[in-house]
Amino acid sequence: MISYISAGLLVLISVGKLLASRGGPPSPGMRYLIGFFLSLAAGLVIAADPTTPLIMAIEPFPLTGRLVSNACQMLAVHFLVRLARSTQTPEPRTRLWPLLLCWLAMTGLMLHLTQKLPEYIANGGTDLAFYPSVAGYQAVLVGYGVTCLVMFTRVIIKHARQCPPGTFRTGLRMIGLAGVTTVVWGLAAGLPSVWLVLFRTELGLFMPLARALGLVVALLWVVGAVLTTWQGVLERPRRWLAAYRGYRAVTPLWSVLVRALPGIVLASPPGWPVRIEFALYRRLIEIRDAFLTLRAQVPPEVPDWVRAAARRHGVAAVPAVLAAAELAEALAVRETGQRWPQPAVDTAASTASIEAETAWLTEVTAAFADSPVVAEVRARAGATYVTTAEAA
């Protein structure tokens, strides 16, 4: 059942990739990836225990199901090599004849085994570990598969190091781990004769372990594929939660600014969808508009006051505290109508993303509400400018 579930997930991922292309032809790399998923899914279904009796009822010769399953696995790793090479410019040509030659050799060895095995057993033979057809079949299967997997895994691991942190890089690392694990599984499941002789065990004990490791390999491929293919879907809850937390964090400062400057609130078109990411984006813009509106009413002494107050309170005069103090001062002085010339805004120093802007304004909001430095500077501005204006 696990084999069917893993195969179904691989098919579902392939369909999702095709749908994501929006009706256009998929890129070469996408075609190779879909070919790998579908080939691996076919191999899993054919090798599954419930499928074996169905194949045995129609197979032209014994062990046909195993041969076809192994052929699908070799086709899957062939697609992996083509996928790895598609990242190079120009893309190196990948010849198909080595795969076809391996298929032909495996078919011939399998036919030889099924024809000569009854005679071998009739002559008293019981140990298949060194039977030429068995050893040759295993060598062809494992040699081709391991070679392709090593080539692919090296490219994936190297590419993952160059990707930024996130679900996609995690998925690539998972695929790299799957590639390494598949090599181990291929050496274990593809060379049973070697391990049976070395560890002096029986095939009935070895095959369940190999099958269990194969299922682990399949699950690793599925997890890596899901993380790289559905990264947007998987990251959506995290983005929503981050936007919600940012929205809640900057709301206290936004509320104060809106009460003083109701004109900064942006109008929404009728029927505009309400999403937390969009609401946060609007709120950040409105706060920044308030910054620009109040800049001319920030007294020039504010930086000196902030540094002096920070020394008295034993805290650092970080930029967020200075920005919060400037807002507090401007709001306190605003009613007096006093204005001061301000330097031009340095657009190159602005934050580069919504996430960075949210983090910055969250710090400013916290300082505006709780910093003793901001409270002292606000009181000093009130005593210096507001009281003087009222007395005049």
C-alpha positions as CSV (number, residue, x, y, z in Angstrom):
1,M,0.0,0.0,0.0
2,I,2.9,2.4,0.8
3,S,4.2,1.8,-2.7
4,Y,0.9,2.7,-4.3
5,I,0.6,5.8,-2.1
6,S,4.2,6.9,-3.0
7,A,3.5,6.3,-6.7
8,G,0.2,8.2,-6.5
9,L,2.0,11.2,-4.9
10,L,4.6,11.1,-7.7
11,V,1.9,11.1,-10.3
12,L,0.0,13.9,-8.6
13,I,3.2,16.0,-8.5
14,S,3.7,15.4,-12.2
15,V,0.2,16.5,-13.0
16,G,0.7,19.6,-10.8
17,K,3.8,20.4,-12.8
18,L,1.9,20.1,-16.1
19,L,-0.9,22.3,-14.8
20,A,1.6,24.9,-13.5
21,S,2.9,25.3,-17.1
22,R,-0.6,26.9,-17.9
23,G,-1.1,24.9,-21.1
24,G,2.3,25.8,-22.6
25,P,5.0,23.3,-23.3
26,P,7.1,22.4,-20.3
27,S,10.8,23.3,-20.3
28,P,13.3,20.5,-21.0
29,G,14.2,20.3,-17.3
30,M,10.6,20.0,-16.4
31,R,10.1,17.2,-18.9
32,Y,13.0,15.3,-17.5
33,L,11.7,15.8,-14.0
34,I,8.2,14.6,-14.9
35,G,9.7,11.6,-16.8
36,F,11.6,10.7,-13.6
37,F,8.5,10.9,-11.4
38,L,6.4,8.8,-13.8
39,S,9.1,6.2,-14.4
40,L,9.7,5.9,-10.7
41,A,6.0,5.6,-10.0
42,A,5.6,2.9,-12.6
43,G,8.5,0.9,-11.1
44,L,6.9,1.2,-7.6
45,V,3.5,0.0,-8.9
46,I,5.0,-2.9,-10.8
47,A,7.2,-4.1,-7.9
48,A,4.4,-3.8,-5.3
49,D,3.3,-7.1,-3.8
50,P,-0.4,-6.8,-4.8
51,T,0.7,-6.3,-8.5
52,T,3.0,-9.4,-8.7
53,P,0.2,-12.0,-9.0
54,L,-1.5,-9.9,-11.7
55,I,1.7,-9.8,-13.7
56,M,2.4,-13.5,-13.2
57,A,-0.9,-14.3,-14.8
58,I,0.0,-12.7,-18.1
59,E,3.9,-12.7,-18.1
60,P,5.6,-14.3,-21.2
61,F,8.4,-15.7,-19.0
62,P,9.1,-15.9,-15.2
63,L,10.3,-12.7,-13.5
64,T,9.0,-10.4,-16.2
65,G,7.6,-8.1,-13.5
66,R,11.0,-7.7,-11.9
67,L,12.6,-7.1,-15.3
68,V,10.1,-4.4,-16.2
69,S,10.3,-2.8,-12.7
70,N,14.1,-2.6,-12.9
71,A,13.8,-1.2,-16.5
72,C,11.6,1.6,-15.2
73,Q,14.0,2.4,-12.4
74,M,16.9,2.6,-14.9
75,L,14.8,4.9,-17.1
76,A,14.1,7.1,-14.0
77,V,17.8,7.6,-13.3
78,H,18.4,8.2,-17.0
79,F,16.0,11.2,-16.7
80,L,17.9,12.3,-13.6
81,V,21.1,12.6,-15.6
82,R,19.4,14.5,-18.3
83,L,17.8,16.8,-15.6
84,A,21.2,17.5,-14.1
85,R,22.8,18.2,-17.5
86,S,19.9,20.6,-18.5
87,T,21.3,23.0,-15.9
88,Q,24.4,23.5,-18.0
89,T,24.7,25.8,-21.0
90,P,24.9,24.5,-23.6
91,E,23.2,21.3,-22.5
92,P,25.5,18.3,-23.1
93,R,24.0,15.6,-25.2
94,T,22.9,12.5,-23.4
95,R,22.9,9.4,-25.5
96,L,20.2,6.8,-25.2
97,W,22.1,3.8,-26.5
98,P,23.8,2.9,-23.1
99,L,20.3,2.6,-21.5
100,L,19.0,0.5,-24.5
101,L,22.1,-1.7,-24.4
102,C,21.7,-2.3,-20.6
103,W,18.0,-3.2,-21.2
104,L,18.9,-5.6,-23.9
105,A,21.7,-7.2,-21.8
106,M,19.3,-7.5,-18.8
107,T,16.6,-9.1,-20.9
108,G,19.1,-11.6,-22.3
109,L,20.4,-12.5,-18.9
110,M,16.9,-12.9,-17.5
111,L,15.9,-15.2,-20.3
112,H,19.0,-17.2,-19.9
113,L,18.3,-17.5,-16.2
114,T,14.7,-18.6,-16.6
115,Q,15.7,-21.2,-19.2
116,K,18.7,-22.7,-17.4
117,L,17.5,-22.4,-13.9
118,P,15.4,-25.7,-13.9
119,E,18.4,-27.6,-15.3
120,Y,20.6,-26.0,-12.7
121,I,18.3,-27.0,-9.9
122,A,17.8,-30.5,-11.3
123,N,21.6,-31.0,-11.2
124,G,21.6,-30.2,-7.5
125,G,22.4,-26.5,-7.6
126,T,21.0,-24.5,-4.8
127,D,23.2,-21.4,-4.4
128,L,22.4,-18.7,-7.0
129,A,24.8,-16.2,-5.6
130,F,27.5,-17.1,-8.1
131,Y,25.2,-18.1,-11.0
132,P,26.6,-16.1,-14.0
133,S,23.2,-14.8,-15.2
134,V,22.3,-13.6,-11.7
135,A,25.6,-11.8,-11.2
136,G,25.6,-10.3,-14.6
137,Y,22.1,-9.0,-14.3
138,Q,22.9,-7.4,-10.9
139,A,26.1,-5.8,-12.3
140,V,24.3,-4.2,-15.2
141,L,21.5,-2.9,-13.2
142,V,23.5,-1.5,-10.3
143,G,26.4,-0.2,-12.5
144,Y,24.1,1.9,-14.7
145,G,21.9,3.1,-11.8
146,V,24.7,4.1,-9.4
147,T,26.6,5.9,-12.1
148,C,23.6,8.0,-13.0
149,L,22.7,8.7,-9.4
150,V,26.2,9.9,-8.5
151,M,26.2,12.3,-11.4
152,F,22.8,13.7,-10.5
153,T,23.4,13.9,-6.7
154,R,26.6,15.9,-7.1
155,V,24.9,18.5,-9.2
156,I,21.9,18.8,-6.8
157,I,24.0,19.2,-3.7
158,K,26.1,21.8,-5.4
159,H,23.1,23.7,-6.6
160,A,21.4,23.5,-3.1
161,R,24.4,25.4,-1.6
162,Q,23.8,28.3,-3.9
163,C,20.1,28.6,-3.1
164,P,18.8,31.0,-0.5
165,P,17.3,29.5,2.7
166,G,13.7,28.3,2.3
167,T,11.5,25.4,1.4
168,F,13.0,25.1,-2.1
169,R,16.6,24.7,-0.7
170,T,15.3,22.2,1.9
171,G,13.6,20.2,-0.9
172,L,16.8,20.2,-2.9
173,R,18.8,18.9,0.1
174,M,16.1,16.3,0.7
175,I,16.5,15.2,-3.0
176,G,20.3,15.1,-2.5
177,L,19.8,12.9,0.6
178,A,17.4,10.8,-1.5
179,G,20.0,10.4,-4.2
180,V,22.6,9.3,-1.7
181,T,20.2,6.9,0.0
182,T,19.2,5.5,-3.4
183,V,22.8,4.7,-4.2
184,V,23.0,2.8,-0.9
185,W,19.7,1.0,-1.6
186,G,20.8,0.2,-5.2
187,L,24.0,-1.4,-3.9
188,A,22.0,-3.3,-1.3
189,A,19.0,-4.4,-3.3
190,G,20.8,-4.7,-6.6
191,L,23.6,-6.9,-5.4
192,P,21.9,-9.5,-3.2
193,S,24.4,-12.2,-4.3
194,V,27.3,-10.2,-2.8
195,W,25.6,-9.6,0.5
196,L,24.2,-13.1,0.9
197,V,27.7,-14.5,0.6
198,L,29.4,-11.9,2.8
199,F,26.8,-12.0,5.6
200,R,25.9,-15.7,5.1
201,T,22.2,-14.9,5.3
202,E,19.1,-16.2,3.4
203,L,17.2,-14.4,0.7
204,G,14.0,-14.6,2.7
205,L,15.7,-12.4,5.4
206,F,17.4,-10.1,3.0
207,M,14.6,-9.1,0.7
208,P,12.3,-7.6,3.4
209,L,15.2,-5.3,4.5
210,A,15.9,-4.3,0.9
211,R,12.2,-3.6,0.3
212,A,11.9,-1.5,3.5
213,L,14.9,0.6,2.5
214,G,13.4,1.0,-1.0
215,L,10.2,2.4,0.6
216,V,12.3,4.9,2.6
217,V,14.0,5.9,-0.6
218,A,10.7,6.5,-2.3
219,L,9.4,8.6,0.6
220,L,12.5,10.7,0.5
221,W,12.0,11.4,-3.2
222,V,8.4,12.2,-2.6
223,V,9.2,14.6,0.3
224,G,11.9,16.4,-1.7
225,A,9.7,16.6,-4.8
226,V,6.8,18.0,-2.7
227,L,9.0,20.6,-1.0
228,T,10.4,21.8,-4.4
229,T,7.2,21.6,-6.4
230,W,4.7,22.9,-3.9
231,Q,6.9,25.4,-2.1
232,G,4.3,28.2,-2.6
233,V,1.5,26.1,-1.1
234,L,3.6,24.9,1.8
235,E,4.9,28.3,2.6
236,R,1.5,30.0,2.4
237,P,0.5,29.3,6.1
238,R,3.9,30.6,7.2
239,R,3.6,33.7,5.1
240,W,0.0,34.3,6.4
241,L,1.1,33.9,10.0
242,A,4.1,36.2,9.5
243,A,1.9,38.8,7.9
244,Y,-0.7,38.5,10.7
245,R,1.9,38.9,13.4
246,G,3.5,41.9,11.5
247,Y,0.0,43.5,11.1
248,R,-0.7,43.2,14.8
249,A,2.8,44.4,15.7
250,V,2.6,47.7,13.8
251,T,-1.0,48.5,14.5
252,P,-0.4,50.4,17.8
253,L,1.9,52.9,16.0
254,W,-0.4,53.1,13.0
255,S,-3.4,53.9,15.2
256,V,-1.6,56.8,16.9
257,L,-0.5,58.2,13.5
258,V,-4.0,57.8,11.9
259,R,-5.6,59.7,14.8
260,A,-3.2,62.6,14.2
261,L,-3.1,62.3,10.4
262,P,-6.3,60.7,9.1
263,G,-5.4,61.7,5.6
264,I,-2.7,59.0,5.4
265,V,-5.3,56.3,5.2
266,L,-5.5,54.9,1.6
267,A,-8.8,54.5,-0.1
268,S,-9.8,51.0,-1.2
269,P,-11.6,50.4,-4.4
270,P,-15.1,48.9,-4.1
271,G,-15.0,45.1,-3.8
272,W,-11.2,45.0,-3.2
273,P,-10.3,41.7,-1.7
274,V,-9.2,41.8,2.0
275,R,-6.1,39.7,2.5
276,I,-3.8,40.0,5.5
277,E,-0.7,40.4,3.3
278,F,-2.4,43.2,1.4
279,A,-3.6,44.8,4.6
280,L,-0.1,44.7,6.1
281,Y,1.3,46.2,2.9
282,R,-1.2,49.1,3.1
283,R,-0.4,49.7,6.7
284,L,3.3,49.9,6.1
285,I,2.8,52.4,3.3
286,E,0.5,54.6,5.5
287,I,3.1,54.6,8.3
288,R,5.8,55.6,5.9
289,D,3.5,58.4,4.6
290,A,3.2,59.6,8.2
291,F,7.0,59.6,8.5
292,L,7.3,61.8,5.4
293,T,4.5,64.1,6.5
294,L,6.0,64.7,10.0
295,R,9.6,65.1,8.9
296,A,9.6,68.8,8.8
297,Q,8.3,69.0,12.4
298,V,11.1,67.0,13.9
299,P,13.3,69.4,16.0
300,P,17.0,69.4,15.1
301,E,18.0,68.6,18.7
302,V,16.3,65.2,18.7
303,P,19.4,63.1,17.9
304,D,21.4,64.8,20.8
305,W,18.5,64.4,23.2
306,V,18.2,60.7,22.3
307,R,21.9,60.0,22.8
308,A,21.8,61.9,26.2
309,A,18.7,60.1,27.4
310,A,20.1,56.7,26.2
311,R,23.3,57.3,28.3
312,R,21.2,58.2,31.4
313,H,19.1,55.0,31.0
314,G,22.0,52.8,30.1
315,V,20.6,51.7,26.8
316,A,21.8,51.8,23.2
317,A,20.6,54.7,21.0
318,V,19.6,52.3,18.2
319,P,18.1,53.6,14.9
320,A,14.6,52.3,15.9
321,V,14.7,54.3,19.1
322,L,15.8,57.4,17.2
323,A,13.0,57.0,14.6
324,A,10.4,56.5,17.4
325,A,11.6,59.6,19.2
326,E,11.4,61.7,16.1
327,L,7.8,60.6,15.5
328,A,7.0,61.3,19.2
329,E,8.6,64.7,19.0
330,A,6.9,65.6,15.7
331,L,3.5,64.6,17.1
332,A,4.1,66.7,20.2
333,V,5.3,69.8,18.3
334,R,2.8,69.4,15.4
335,E,0.0,71.6,17.0
336,T,2.5,74.5,17.5
337,G,3.0,74.8,13.7
338,Q,6.8,75.0,14.0
339,R,8.8,73.5,11.2
340,W,12.5,72.9,10.5
341,P,14.3,72.2,7.2
342,Q,15.2,68.5,6.9
343,P,17.8,66.8,4.7
344,A,16.7,65.0,1.6
345,V,15.5,61.4,2.0
346,D,18.1,58.8,1.1
347,T,16.1,56.3,-1.0
348,A,19.1,54.0,-1.3
349,A,19.0,53.4,2.4
350,S,15.4,52.2,2.4
351,T,14.7,48.6,3.3
352,A,14.6,46.1,0.5
353,S,11.6,44.0,1.2
354,I,8.2,43.9,3.0
355,E,9.7,41.5,5.5
356,A,12.5,43.8,6.4
357,E,10.2,46.8,6.5
358,T,7.8,45.0,8.8
359,A,10.7,44.0,11.1
360,W,11.9,47.6,11.2
361,L,8.6,49.2,11.9
362,T,7.9,46.6,14.6
363,E,11.0,47.7,16.4
364,V,9.9,51.4,16.0
365,T,6.5,50.6,17.3
366,A,7.9,48.8,20.4
367,A,10.2,51.7,21.1
368,F,7.5,54.3,20.6
369,A,5.3,52.6,23.2
370,D,7.8,51.3,25.8
371,S,11.2,52.9,25.5
372,P,12.1,55.2,28.4
373,V,14.3,57.2,26.1
374,V,11.4,58.0,23.8
375,A,9.2,58.9,26.8
376,E,11.9,61.3,28.2
377,V,12.5,62.9,24.7
378,R,8.7,63.3,24.3
379,A,8.4,65.1,27.6
380,R,11.4,67.3,26.9
381,A,9.9,68.3,23.5
382,G,6.7,69.2,25.2
383,A,8.4,71.3,27.8
384,T,10.7,73.0,25.2
385,Y,8.3,73.7,22.4
386,V,4.7,73.1,23.3
387,T,4.8,75.0,26.6
388,T,6.8,77.8,25.1
389,A,4.3,78.1,22.2
390,E,1.4,78.2,24.7
391,A,3.1,80.8,26.8
392,A,3.7,83.0,23.8
